[in-house]
């Protein structure tokens, strides 16, 4: 919602009028250099939308219990002659529905919608997929340390994108409404850490799973890579048949030598070399530039998580893992016989905590009937990763 700064007003005053944490108003308006000098400035107020009514101010106050000044502020620059009053409406429900087949376009449209109402988060393109789709990072929060989350490294695990997008919506909803969330104060978390979320690392692969062979635009023989099958529900790789979570230089050679496909395939092929794929390169670069304190990679399935890599994980990882297990009910597993994944490389390179979380249980792709439980279970982990 947009208003214009009046002479003598401050952002602090608007935080009282709209009952919002002032930090969220400041972060929504990075163009404002001095929060006490805002006359004539366009100011975005997060967590509100506007509705128009044919009525007078007095009736509206009785109806919505808003300070009169909140209504005056949004009507400042409109034609009063229209006999209509614009009323700020606090958003108190989720804006996006993630409980559906979740593809790249839906994610982009949902991000645009959320960002319109919650302009205090930023989105950035951190690289492009093989087919030129933007790999999007969402960032917000005020702390020094950056906690990173990612989903859909594997194409048919796109439900992890939906989980992260709902989590984002719930974070924005609870922080603007000052709600306690799972026993935690969202605003405290917002001030404590910065969040980096890449909800869909492998957009081309996700599109292939949802839309079939046409998604390859005739450029890659995806049916051959898929053992001649025209349904792509088993597909994990990127569009040219490289498994992105087998692409990182952390014992990559061991993965290469294993009994893995020796050519591009719907799953497990680690590539000719490590880091040949643009999606994997973008994720490596991001870790270097953002200097993550911790990495949480969402995958499906198994209701368990992995947190070790060759003894290089820091001591803190075991402590965090036990909190994750308590909060989610998932099984904590230190080592698995697998290498060259993003969390492996992150632990190996930075000696900081990295986790692969296998949400849900069943056969991939998990059915949407699992979404609610998978979200509720993983919520404990996503939140604990901020305060641990
Ligand atoms: Zn996976």
Boltz pocket constraint, residues with backbone or C-beta under 6 A from the ligand:
constraints:
  - pocket:
      binder: B
      contacts: [[A, 153], [A, 154], [A, 157], [A, 245], [A, 298], [A, 299], [A, 300]]
      max_distance: 6.0
